[in-house]
């Protein structure tokens, strides 16, 4: 009879602890997964950025000395194999 009283108290204590853990876990995951995103306010630009483009770049010897390698427009070649499970042939 003494053992049944102790086991009933132990079982009820374990159930209460499990219920408390479930409630705390639910509240934590609710805040973690269902929280509303905060709004981020970015400061506005206070000054304009002026870009000075130098057109004489195209007449410079460095630019005119560049060579073209390959063809333009680039043509897309054949991709992959018709049968992806077929072994490579050499």
N, C-alpha and C positions, 0 to 999 in steps of 0.2 A: 504494500500500500504506500509506503514511503517513496518507493521508486516511481510509482505512477504519478505522484504529486510533483516530484522533481522533473520528470520528463515532460509533464504538461506545462510546467513553468518554463522549461528550457525551450520547448517547441513554440510557445507563445512569444518568448523573447526573440527567438530566431525569426519568426514571422514578422514581428514589429520592426526588427532591423532590416529585413528584406524590403518591407513596404517603404520604410524611410529612404533606403538606397534607391528604390525605383522612383520615388517622388523627386529626390534630388537629381537623379540622372535625367529625368524628363525635363525638369526645369533648366538644367545645364544645356541639354541638347536643343531645347526650344530656343534659348537665347543664341546658341551657336549657329543653328541652321535656319531659323526663321526670323532673325533680326532684320530690321529695316536698314537698308544701306544709308550711310550718312552722306550728306551733300557736301561736296568739296567746292569751295568757292576760290577760283583762281584770280589773282590780281590782273587787272587790265594793263595792257602795254601803255607805258607813259610817253614813249617817244617812237618816232618812225625810224625805220632803218633804211638808209639810202644806200643803194648798191651802185657803184660806179663801174660800168662795163667798158673795158678798153677795147675798142674796135681794131686798133692797130696790132692786136695779137695775131690776127689772121695773116698779116703781112710779115710777121717776124720770121727769121731764118729757121728757128726751131720748129715752128708750125709748118712751114712750107717744106721742110726736110723730112717730115713724117712720111712713112710708106704704108700703103694699105696691104694688109695680109689677108687673104681669103676673099670671098665674094660677098657682095651686099646685094640684095637681102640674103640672109642666111636661110638656106633651104633645110627643112627638117627631114632627116633621114628616116629609114625604117627602124622602128623600135621593137625590141624583143623578138621572140620567136612565135611562129604560128601556133605551135603546140608547146606550151611551157613545160610539159612533162617529158618531152623527147630529149634524150641526152645530146650534148654538144658533139658536132661532127667536125673532125679536123681534116 
